Amino acid sequence: MQCVIRRMTLDDVPAAERVSDEGFYELDSRSRRLDEPEPSRRTAAHREVWIERTRHFVRHDPEGCWVAEDETGMVGMATSFRREVVWCLATYAVLPGRQGQGIGKQLLAAAMHHGRACSRWMLSASSDAKAVRVYHQAGFDLHPQMYLTGTLDRSAIPVVDRVRDGSAADIELMDSLDRAARGAGHGVDHELMLGAWRLLVSDVRTGSGYAYVDERGRVALLAASNRRTATRLLWAALADGPDEVIIGHVTGANQWVLDVGFAARLTLKQEGYLGLRGMKPPAPYVHNGALL
C-alpha cells in the first residue's frame, strides 16, 4: 500500500499516541525476558502527558513532527525539535505490522531535515535492533544507557541542605547549565515541564544545578555545574520520592549516579542507548527520554 509522509497537525496527536503506544508495547513484548512481567499499555494519566507533550512539539516545531499514513489510516509517526544548535528526536514509532517496509527511515529523514542547521544531535533509543541500526547508519554514536531500580534504603539518605523549590525565575540559570552540558538550553520546554513537574534547584557559591521530578516522583531531568551539586540534587529528589525507585537514562559519563544508586541499595540494569552526533555524553547530566 502506498504510504504518504506529511506534517503532523494538532488533530493528529491522539492517533499518533495510539500508534506510539502500540509500537512500544510490541517492542516491550518482544524484548521481555521470561523472568519479567508482561508489559502494560499506557495509563490514562500517562496518555494525557504524552498528548500534551506532543502538542507542545507540534506548536513549537511543526517542521519537526511527521506522520505516515495510507488508506488504512496512520501507520507511523515521529516528533523532533530544535533548541538553539541542538536537534532532538522526541519519539518515533511505526505500527508493528508495517515495520520493515522503509516507513521508519522516511519518517526519520523528514524529522532530521528539521535539524539540518544544527551542529549537535541527540536521541534516546530503545534496544530494538532495527531502530538502533537505522540510528547508527544515520551517523549517531551509540552510548549504552543504564538504569537503577529497587526499594530505596532510606537509612542511606544523607542530610541534604541548600536545595529549594524552583520556579520560572530559574529558567535563565537552568538554560545556562544546559548550554554548558549539552550545548543548548531547553528554552520553551521549561513552560511544559514547570506546568507538570516539581522543580528542585541548588544555587550556591560552590555550584549550581536543577532537577525536575515527574508526576510519579522520579527524576525526569537533572543538570548541574559539578558532580557534588548533582549528587545533592539526586539525593534530595530520592528523599522526597516513593520507596520504589527508578533512575533512568544514566550514561557511563555519569558515574556519580551509580555512586548514589549503589549507596541507596538499588540494582543496576542496562537498557537502550543515547544516540549522539557532534557531541559527547553530557555530564553531570541525567537526560530526559523525550526532552533530552
C-alpha positions in Angstrom: 0.0 0.0 0.0 1.2 3.5 -0.9 2.3 5.5 2.1 2.3 9.3 2.4 4.6 11.2 4.7 3.2 14.5 5.8 3.5 17.0 8.7 1.7 16.2 11.9 -1.2 18.5 12.9 -2.7 19.1 16.4 -5.7 17.0 15.3 -3.3 14.1 14.5 -1.9 13.8 18.0 -4.4 11.4 19.6 -4.0 9.0 16.7 -0.2 9.4 16.9 -0.4 8.4 20.6 -2.2 5.2 19.7 0.5 4.4 17.1 3.3 5.1 19.6 1.6 3.1 22.3 1.0 0.1 20.1 4.5 0.2 18.6 6.3 0.4 22.0 4.0 -2.2 23.5 5.0 -4.6 20.8 8.7 -3.7 21.3 8.5 -4.3 25.0 6.7 -7.6 24.4 9.5 -8.8 22.1 12.3 -7.8 24.3 10.8 -9.1 27.6 12.8 -11.7 29.4 11.0 -14.8 30.8 11.5 -13.6 34.3 9.9 -10.2 33.7 6.2 -9.4 33.9 4.1 -8.7 30.8 4.4 -5.1 29.6 1.4 -2.8 30.2 -0.2 -0.3 28.0 -0.1 3.4 28.9 -2.4 4.5 31.7 -4.9 7.3 31.0 -2.7 9.7 33.0 0.4 8.8 31.0 -1.5 9.1 27.8 -2.5 12.7 28.7 1.1 13.6 29.5 2.2 12.1 26.1 -0.5 14.0 24.2 0.2 17.3 25.9 4.0 17.0 25.3 3.4 16.1 21.6 1.1 19.0 21.1 3.8 21.2 22.6 6.2 19.9 19.9 3.7 20.4 17.1 3.1 24.0 18.2 6.8 25.0 18.5 8.4 22.7 15.9 5.8 22.0 13.2 8.6 21.2 10.7 10.0 18.5 13.0 6.8 16.5 13.5 5.6 14.0 10.9 3.1 11.1 10.3 3.0 8.3 7.8 -0.5 7.2 6.5 -2.1 5.1 3.9 -5.7 4.2 3.1 -6.0 2.4 6.5 -5.0 5.5 8.5 -1.9 6.5 10.4 0.8 3.8 10.4 3.8 5.8 11.8 4.9 9.0 13.5 7.9 11.0 14.5 8.4 14.1 16.6 11.6 16.2 16.8 12.6 19.7 17.8 15.4 22.2 17.7 16.7 24.1 20.6 19.5 26.6 19.6 22.2 24.4 18.0 20.8 21.0 19.2 18.3 18.8 17.3 16.5 16.2 19.4 14.3 13.2 18.4 11.5 13.1 20.9 9.7 9.9 19.8 9.4 7.7 16.7 7.2 4.7 16.1 5.7 2.5 13.3 2.9 0.1 13.7 4.1 -3.5 14.3 2.5 -4.8 11.1 4.1 -2.1 9.0 7.7 -2.3 10.2 10.5 -3.3 7.9 8.9 -1.5 4.9 11.0 1.6 4.9 8.4 3.8 6.6 10.6 4.4 9.6 13.5 5.6 7.5 11.3 8.0 5.7 9.9 9.4 8.9 13.4 9.8 10.4 14.7 11.5 7.3 11.9 14.0 7.4 12.4 14.7 11.1 16.2 15.0 10.7 15.7 17.6 7.9 14.4 19.9 10.6 17.8 19.8 12.3 19.9 20.4 9.1 21.3 23.7 10.5 22.2 22.1 13.9 25.7 21.1 15.0 24.6 18.7 17.8 22.1 15.9 17.7 20.5 13.8 20.4 18.1 10.9 20.7 17.3 8.2 23.3 16.8 4.8 21.7 15.4 1.5 22.9 17.3 -1.7 22.4 15.3 -2.6 19.3 17.9 -3.9 16.8 16.3 -2.5 13.7 15.9 1.0 15.1 19.5 1.0 16.5 20.8 0.0 13.1 18.9 2.9 11.5 20.3 5.4 14.0 23.9 4.2 13.5 23.5 4.4 9.7 22.3 8.0 10.2 25.6 8.9 11.9 24.7 8.6 15.6 27.3 7.3 18.1 25.5 4.9 20.4 26.2 5.1 24.2 24.6 2.4 26.4 22.1 3.7 28.9 21.8 2.2 32.4 19.1 2.5 35.0 18.9 1.8 38.7 15.8 0.3 40.3 14.6 -1.2 43.6 13.4 -0.3 47.0 15.1 2.8 48.4 17.1 2.2 51.6 16.1 5.4 53.4 18.7 4.9 56.1 21.3 5.6 53.5 19.9 9.1 52.6 22.3 11.8 53.9 21.2 15.1 55.3 20.5 17.3 52.3 20.6 21.1 52.5 20.9 24.0 50.1 18.1 22.7 47.8 14.9 24.7 47.3 11.8 24.5 45.2 12.4 26.3 41.9 10.2 28.4 39.6 10.1 30.2 36.3 12.5 32.7 37.8 15.2 30.0 37.5 14.9 29.5 33.7 17.9 31.6 32.9 20.0 29.7 35.4 18.8 26.3 34.0 19.4 27.3 30.4 23.0 28.3 31.2 23.6 24.9 32.9 22.1 23.1 29.9 24.3 25.1 27.5 27.4 24.0 29.5 26.3 20.4 29.5 24.7 19.8 26.1 25.2 23.0 24.1 21.7 24.4 24.3 19.1 25.5 26.8 15.7 23.9 27.0 14.0 27.2 26.3 10.3 26.9 25.7 10.3 23.3 27.1 10.6 24.8 30.6 7.0 26.0 30.3 5.9 22.4 29.7 8.0 21.0 32.5 7.1 23.6 35.0 3.4 23.1 34.3 3.6 19.3 35.0 6.6 18.6 37.3 8.2 19.8 40.5 11.5 21.7 40.2 14.3 21.5 42.6 17.2 24.0 42.5 20.6 24.3 44.2 22.4 27.6 43.6 25.2 28.3 45.9 28.8 29.6 45.7 30.3 26.1 45.2 28.0 25.1 42.3 24.5 25.2 40.7 22.1 22.7 39.4 18.4 21.7 39.0 16.3 18.6 38.8 12.8 18.1 37.6 10.8 15.4 39.4 7.9 14.0 37.4 4.3 13.1 38.4 5.5 9.7 39.6 8.2 11.1 41.8 11.0 10.1 39.5 13.9 12.3 38.4 12.9 13.4 34.8 15.9 15.7 34.1 18.9 16.8 36.0 21.8 19.2 35.2 24.5 20.7 37.4 27.8 22.5 37.2 29.6 19.8 39.1 29.2 16.3 40.5 28.8 17.4 44.1 25.8 19.6 43.3 24.3 16.9 41.0 24.7 14.3 43.8 23.0 16.7 46.3 20.0 17.2 44.0 19.6 13.5 43.3 19.6 12.6 47.0 17.0 15.4 47.6 14.8 14.0 44.9 15.0 10.5 46.3 14.3 11.7 49.8 11.0 13.2 48.7 10.1 10.4 46.3 8.5 7.0 46.6 10.1 4.0 48.1 10.1 2.1 44.8 12.7 3.9 42.7 13.7 4.0 39.1 16.6 6.3 38.0 16.7 6.1 34.2 18.9 7.3 31.3 22.3 7.0 33.0 25.3 7.0 30.8 28.8 6.0 31.5 29.9 9.6 31.7 27.7 10.0 34.8 29.3 7.5 37.3 28.2 9.8 40.2 24.6 8.5 39.6 25.9 4.9 40.3 27.5 6.1 43.5 24.2 7.4 44.7 22.2 4.4 43.4 24.5 1.8 45.0 24.6 3.7 48.3 20.7 3.6 48.2 20.9 -0.2 47.7 19.4 -0.1 44.2 20.1 -2.6 41.4 21.9 -1.6 38.2 20.5 -2.7 34.8 21.1 -1.7 31.2 18.5 -0.8 28.5 18.8 1.2 25.3 21.2 3.8 24.0 21.8 7.6 24.0 22.5 8.4 20.3 24.7 11.5 19.7 26.2 13.3 16.8 28.7 16.1 17.1 28.9 15.9 20.9 30.0 13.8 23.9 27.6 12.5 26.5 26.5 15.4 28.7 27.8 15.4 32.3 26.9 15.9 35.1 23.5 15.3 33.5 20.6 12.9 33.5 18.7 13.4 30.3 15.0 13.0 29.6 14.0 10.4 27.1 11.8 12.8 25.1 13.0 16.2 26.0 16.7 15.2 26.4 
